């Protein structure tokens, strides 16, 4: 029997969804750590390690399929929860504190050492700015948001959703339209073909983009203050689905019940899309498929779009099935994940440069990067963030020092 009930009290944390949100952020650290090892015809990262790995290429690809869609779905879910707890103005103040302030203050703090690491990498073979990268200083609206772009997009989505909600409440005074929309959404979510239906908008966007390849997934607006259409469609849809799921939490049961089906389908689709991306076929001497590149791109778009939603549902379903109970360790890591993600990039980049020329096997290099980054970052969270004003800004509340480090903090956690 599901441990999730439709009548979850407002004060009760949904531990599985907290875990999913934290996992999405932590997987971002893993994803960025793989980039120097991903085999590609041209350099895709500021440093290319001497030991490339097809395994890490597949890991990068798989994480990239679902990570940000999952994150924005969770962001929509928790945004509506926060709005109903705090009210409109309380929600706005909270989002400006926990999303806007980290973006404004955090960007120069992390971007400066990132730029210095790129300069350092320029002295190594296969290092330096990525070919085709924009110069400095940026010409607006071009702007290197880097890995903090998700904060910028979150702020945009909050504004868009508040405006849309206000208009809907004004037009639908009786609530009849919202009732119809809820029923339609419930019918879609309970249908086994729900991932295919939700994939239609982003699938069309992929198909119409003549330069799209599946290895890039949804185009992220990390180099511009003007969010591209793909990001609005892909991440905006996910945010909206999360918002609607909070209106009918019992629909989460469906994702929990179908976790195995979604997982098997996701693994199969991701592997097929990986092959179509050309990561394997780009190897020297590999046979070429007797199919036009445009046709392959269209097939990849048709498969990649549902892979996004099936894998997103698989991750959420897995968490609901196996992580619904409270775990002090998971709670602590979920609280820490926001801080870790904000600060990780220059640290991971520096470690990638440091090991890039060493004659070590790639598994040892990769594990070294992750361990050498995560351990001091976790220490910094415990000493500098969890019990300080920084913790108040990021998590909404300072953890009491007399409590165990992994104690639950109701109402905390990242965006």
Secondary structure as UniProt FT lines:
FT   TURN            6..7
FT   TURN            10..11
FT   HELIX           15..34
FT   HELIX           35..37
FT   HELIX           54..95
FT   HELIX           96..100
FT   HELIX           101..121
FT   TURN            122..123
FT   TURN            125..126
FT   TURN            131..132
FT   TURN            140..141
FT   HELIX           146..148
FT   HELIX           149..171
FT   TURN            173..174
FT   HELIX           176..190
FT   TURN            192..193
FT   HELIX           194..208
FT   TURN            210..211
FT   HELIX           214..216
FT   TURN            222..223
FT   HELIX           229..247
FT   HELIX           249..251
FT   HELIX           252..257
FT   HELIX           259..276
FT   TURN            277..282
FT   TURN            284..285
FT   HELIX           293..322
FT   HELIX           328..356
FT   HELIX           362..380
FT   HELIX           381..385
FT   TURN            386..387
FT   HELIX           389..395
FT   TURN            401..402
FT   TURN            405..406
FT   TURN            410..411
//
